[in-house]
Amino acid sequence: MEEKHASPLVGDQEKFLKPYDPASTESRLYKEWEESGYFNPDNLPEGADRKPFTVMMPPPNATGELHMGHALFLTIQDIVTRYKRMRGYAALWLPGTDHASIATQSKVEKEISKKEGKNRHDLGREELLSRIDTFVEESRDTIRSQIRVMGASCDWSREAFTLDSKRNRAVNVLFKRMYDAGLIYRGFRIVNWDPKGQTTISDDEIIHEERPGKLYTFKYGKGFPISISTTRPETKLGDTAVAVHPDDARYKEFIGKTYQAEFCGAQLSVKIVGDESVDPAFGTGALGVTPAHSQVDWEIKDRHGLPVIQVIDERGKMMLGNESIKGKKIAEARELIVAWLKEEGLLENEEDVKQNISLAERTSGVIEPLPKLQWFVAVNKPFTLEHSEIPGIASGSQTTLKEIMRKAVAPGGISIIPEHFEKTYFHWIDNLRDWCISRQIWYGHRVPVWYRGEEVVVGNAPEGEGWAQDEDTLDTWFSSGSWTFSTLGWPDQTPDLARFHPTDLLETGHDILFFWIARMILMSGFALGQIPFRTTYLHGLVRDAKGQKFSKSLGNGIDPIVIVEKFGADAARMALIVGNTPGTDLKLSEDKIKGYKHFSNKLWNITRFILESAQGVPAGAALNEADLALKAEFDELAASVTKDLDEYRMYLAAEKLYHYAWHRLADELLEASKPIFRGADTDAAASRAAVLLSILESLMRLLHPFMQFVTEEIWRSLPGNKGSMLMIAKWPTA
């Protein structure tokens, strides 16, 4: 009978006698990983020879703390990064934060107002910016700490900030080059104006709230031939036309004619125009055109050469009307105008309706479309793209920014996961208007334009006296739009830029498909003639167990840091990824997270059983036929998981590994192995010990991208792994 000898792991088995403790494990392991330098792909074994794989972290706003949405993207991106690193890639995951100009300035201003009773004008620009810088640095420290708590293996040595000096240089160079190409201009156009925040804002900074309203049907005057319907009678003091569909038989005879009317103290000259954008079935089929206060009406104005009359000022007060109306706020003026219509016998109908009101997300101010002199990016203007790697656009050819955005999402270009969002993307591109990039706030990249009398200089500050820089700052999306390449050293031709761009994966929420993703495609296409990333993976929202959005008012929020402290990062990550298909919302509860904490303990107990069973069993045994079959079965699982990860089906890979570990390995194989280890057949015991150790080691590799801490801790106690690091171990192959 062959003599039994001890496994080399006798001394390491003690820790498995106690339950797995995430609290004492996770911070220790993360510190070791970070100090190893292996988050930086340049430091990986044979780092220079590895094929690059690049993920850019969507920079969290520097306004506070991480929420479960951040925890989700950190989980998905870390899974991909760790997987690619183990597959032998130079995996770069570049972290950073976004200065989030309006959100950040608004938050600091509110605090100052609350504590000191002062506004930004009381402090002045320099003092306010100093206060904001202090707040942002503290906030960024918090965010960095929380990203580490989630176990994110990002390259901190390359960390970036959208408002640091390197990004400021990139923004200024990009602005200058786009201006020189004729793609940036200063123009008088309709913008989203926030009367409360006193700035233009982008579409993504608007929230929509359904409120009760009224649809009024009336005529401008008794001699006017057409009735119109509107929910905003106060703007009708600025009407310069009535638009009807050119084929509408009711109004054909009036098209081309102009009528005069006295409307609440305003003298109107209203032209009847035929325009195919008008829906004959809505209201009376006739649209009162107010070019100064509607984007749709502004476009009708452009098509028909109509004048523009502004009715409402930047403070949301009336500029025109009789003495009772002029200077009044919008709501009050509306009531006065409706009363006047009734007195004059012009009001034909008053109907209760539901309205979608546009509000500024940060201030809750009601958005007022206003004509303003602002800086814009022209998306339809042709220019020459000197160098192009974009499918369907040749180097040196004429193109437009809109065409770049269309052609980039094509075979050989960018793929969007899930695919159905491509239709949404193209629909948005088809309706894209010129992009307003200037903001009337102080925190952000200052518009790099200087004025002296009639002289204008764009780019670097000019020499000489008397120059004044443009007071406006640039839209946050202008700077974050260059994120994939400014973080790699552009406008310089750096080794990083040559090696890691285009990036491979952009993973983010589907709600910013247009506002950030599309603008990165625009910016990268113009600056480099490249797509910014090869794949866009869109996740949904994280909701509570009832499917409701997390909100302070509902009190249903889940703080990811509290969850990690309670259950461990591995449990939080598994709860966020299992069952989470791309583009769909995820229901999350503490019970689900708790279940995956039990799974961490299950892995711990599986390891204890296998190591104890292998104790004293001869090492290096050949596998018998039954155990070869078990190894082949596991190899099939590994191949399936690998395919899932290659195709970004992280949710399926995680679920397969969970079910194999808990049900197949623990419930079936370990139970079936107990009589073998208790039996007299030492060859069978040695074979079973060998296959279980092999499966356990490979299972830890497969699970590591998902549950990085418990797998790393187990790995170091397996035979032959002392002193090695699972994070850089090779991915299992059959």
Helices and strands as residue ranges (DSSP letters): G 10-12, G 14-17, H 22-36, G 41-43, G 47-49, E 52-56, H 68-86, E 90-94, E 96-97, H 101-116, H 120-123, H 125-149, G 156-158, E 160-161, H 165-180, E 184-194, E 199-200, G 203-205, E 206-218, E 228-230, G 233-238, E 241-244, G 252-254, E 258-263, E 266-274, E 286-289, G 291-293, H 295-304, H 330-344, E 347-360, E 368-377, E 383-385, E 397-399, H 401-408, E 415-417, H 421-430, E 435-436, E 438-439, E 449-452, E 455-458, E 468-469, E 473-474, H 476-480, H 483-486, H 495-500, E 503-509, G 510-512, I 513-518, H 519-528, E 533-539, E 542-543, H 560-567, H 569-577, E 586-587, H 590-614, H 625-646, H 650-659, I 660-670, H 671-678, H 682-703, H 708-715, G 726-728
